[in-house]
Amino acid sequence: MMTSAVNHYFFSSIGRKQLVAMTGLALCGFLVGHLTGNFLLLAGSDAFNIYAHKLESLGPVLYLIELALTGIFVLHLGLAIKLTIENVKARGGTKRYEKKVKTGRGTTFMSQTMPYTGLVLLVFVILHLISLKYGTNYPTTVDGVPMRDLYRTTMEYFASTSATIWYVVAMICAALHTSHGFASSFQSMGWNHGKYFKNVKRIGYLYALAVSAGFAFLAVWAHMKGV
């Protein structure tokens, strides 16, 4: 009975929308934590490297966290793609969908571009991991403790003008994606009471602006410092 109910939830349109909402909000929470840690770049190489080393020192716990984040990201992406395809089919195909979008009823620029900004962010995440997390591994020592000099790897990456521009463009896409996704997630969960939902939208816009601007600022700061 329980298995049947779970299967029905996962295969229902409402269930998938709510899973996209929950995974999206979880990723929004991760971005806040990630940005907070990245601001240690401003404190200098030792502070940032110690922070990164402490994360690495978590060992198996860190791997479990990364595995959970990967699962959340893949689930969010897969379900979002499936829902997008289903929505297009439900509207009678691409031509009728485009016609409806042009009317502007119930749509915004952010909502219309969700699939495209999502694709940009997917490419960004892959390249980000390759360039930084799995990038050049310089050794360093802080207070007698050997560790990776991730600060140097990061600063070298943002010394490139093209890399910095790409990062800022990706953050603009992140702002567009999360500004709609944040409020949409609450709506999908049924938390859209008319009295409060306008405030939820405002919080979503503020969140998107603050987080994306924060990441973009650090990228430009690192580039200017490197220059």
C-alpha positions in Angstrom: 0.0 0.0 0.0 2.8 2.4 1.0 4.8 1.4 -2.1 1.8 2.1 -4.3 1.3 5.5 -2.8 5.0 6.4 -3.2 5.0 5.2 -6.8 1.8 7.2 -7.6 3.4 10.3 -6.0 6.6 10.0 -8.1 4.8 9.3 -11.3 2.1 12.0 -10.9 2.6 15.5 -12.3 2.1 17.1 -9.0 4.5 14.8 -7.3 7.2 15.6 -9.9 6.6 19.3 -9.6 7.0 19.2 -5.8 10.2 17.2 -6.1 11.6 19.8 -8.5 10.5 22.4 -6.0 12.1 20.7 -3.0 15.4 19.9 -4.8 15.5 23.4 -6.1 15.2 24.9 -2.7 17.8 22.5 -1.3 20.2 23.7 -4.0 19.4 27.4 -3.2 20.4 26.6 0.4 23.6 25.1 -0.8 24.5 28.2 -2.8 24.2 30.4 0.3 26.6 28.1 2.2 29.0 27.9 -0.8 29.0 31.7 -1.2 29.7 32.3 2.5 32.8 30.1 2.3 33.9 31.7 -1.0 33.9 35.1 0.7 37.0 33.9 2.7 38.9 34.7 -0.5 38.8 38.3 0.6 40.5 37.3 3.9 43.6 36.0 2.0 45.2 32.7 1.0 45.7 31.2 4.4 42.0 31.7 5.5 40.6 30.3 2.3 43.0 27.3 2.2 42.3 26.4 5.8 38.6 26.5 5.1 39.0 24.3 2.1 41.3 22.0 4.0 38.8 21.6 6.8 36.1 20.5 4.3 38.5 18.0 2.8 39.3 16.7 6.3 35.7 15.6 6.7 36.7 12.6 4.6 33.8 10.1 4.1 31.3 12.6 5.5 32.3 15.0 2.7 31.9 12.3 0.1 28.4 11.5 1.4 27.5 15.2 1.2 28.8 15.5 -2.3 26.9 12.3 -3.3 23.7 13.8 -1.8 24.2 17.0 -3.7 24.9 15.2 -6.9 21.7 13.2 -6.4 19.7 16.3 -5.7 21.1 18.1 -8.7 20.5 15.1 -11.1 17.0 14.6 -9.8 16.2 18.3 -10.1 17.6 18.4 -13.7 16.0 15.1 -14.8 12.5 16.0 -13.5 12.7 19.5 -14.8 13.5 18.3 -18.3 10.7 15.7 -18.2 8.2 18.3 -17.0 9.3 20.8 -19.7 8.7 18.1 -22.4 5.4 17.2 -21.0 4.3 20.9 -20.9 5.2 21.4 -24.5 3.3 18.2 -25.5 0.3 19.3 -23.4 0.1 22.6 -25.3 -0.1 20.8 -28.6 3.6 21.1 -29.7 6.2 23.8 -30.1 4.3 26.1 -32.5 1.3 26.4 -30.3 3.5 26.8 -27.2 5.4 29.7 -28.9 2.2 31.3 -29.9 1.0 31.2 -26.3 4.2 32.6 -24.9 3.9 35.7 -27.2 0.6 36.6 -25.6 2.5 37.1 -22.3 -0.3 35.6 -20.3 1.0 34.2 -17.0 4.5 34.3 -18.2 7.6 36.3 -17.5 11.0 36.5 -19.2 12.4 34.5 -16.3 9.8 31.7 -16.6 10.2 31.6 -20.4 14.0 31.2 -20.2 14.1 28.6 -17.4 15.1 25.7 -19.7 17.8 27.8 -21.3 19.3 29.2 -18.1 19.1 25.8 -16.7 21.2 24.4 -19.6 23.8 27.2 -19.1 24.0 26.4 -15.4 24.5 22.7 -16.2 27.5 23.5 -18.5 28.8 25.9 -15.9 28.7 23.4 -13.0 30.6 20.8 -15.1 33.3 23.3 -16.2 33.5 24.8 -12.7 34.2 21.4 -11.2 36.8 20.6 -13.8 38.6 23.9 -13.5 38.5 24.4 -9.8 37.7 21.4 -7.7 39.6 19.0 -10.0 41.9 21.7 -11.3 45.6 22.2 -10.6 46.7 20.9 -7.2 49.4 23.1 -5.8 50.8 22.1 -2.4 51.2 24.6 0.4 51.7 24.7 4.2 49.8 26.8 6.7 50.9 26.8 10.3 52.9 23.6 9.7 49.9 21.8 8.1 50.4 20.6 4.5 47.3 21.3 2.3 46.2 22.1 -1.2 46.7 25.8 -2.3 43.1 26.1 -3.7 43.5 29.9 -3.4 46.2 29.9 -6.0 44.2 27.7 -8.3 41.2 30.0 -8.0 43.1 33.2 -8.6 44.9 31.7 -11.6 41.5 30.7 -13.0 40.0 34.2 -12.7 43.2 35.8 -14.1 41.7 34.8 -17.4 39.4 37.5 -18.8 37.3 35.0 -20.8 36.9 32.8 -17.7 35.7 35.7 -15.6 33.2 36.9 -18.3 31.8 33.4 -18.6 31.5 33.2 -14.8 29.6 36.5 -14.7 27.3 35.5 -17.6 26.5 32.2 -15.8 25.7 34.2 -12.6 23.3 36.3 -14.6 21.6 33.1 -15.8 21.6 31.9 -12.2 19.8 35.1 -11.1 17.2 34.7 -13.8 16.7 31.0 -13.0 16.5 31.3 -9.2 14.4 34.5 -9.2 11.6 32.5 -10.9 12.4 29.1 -9.4 12.3 30.3 -5.8 8.8 31.6 -5.8 7.7 28.8 -8.2 8.9 26.2 -5.7 6.7 27.6 -2.9 3.8 27.7 -5.3 4.3 24.0 -6.3 4.3 23.1 -2.7 1.0 24.8 -2.2 2.5 27.6 0.0 1.1 30.4 -2.1 -1.4 32.1 0.1 -2.5 35.4 -1.6 -1.6 37.4 1.5 2.0 36.3 1.7 3.0 35.1 -1.8 3.9 38.6 -3.0 6.5 38.7 -0.2 7.7 35.3 -1.2 8.3 36.6 -4.7 10.2 39.6 -3.3 12.4 37.4 -1.2 13.0 35.3 -4.2 14.2 38.3 -6.2 16.4 39.5 -3.4 17.9 36.0 -2.9 18.6 35.7 -6.6 20.2 39.2 -6.8 22.2 38.8 -3.6 23.6 35.4 -4.3 24.4 35.8 -8.0 25.9 39.3 -7.4 28.0 37.9 -4.6 29.5 35.2 -6.7 30.0 37.6 -9.6 31.6 40.2 -7.4 34.2 37.6 -6.1 35.0 36.6 -9.7 35.6 40.2 -10.8 37.5 41.0 -7.6 39.8 38.0 -8.2 40.3 39.0 -11.8 41.2 42.6 -10.9 43.5 41.4 -8.1 45.3 39.0 -10.5 45.7 41.7 -13.1 
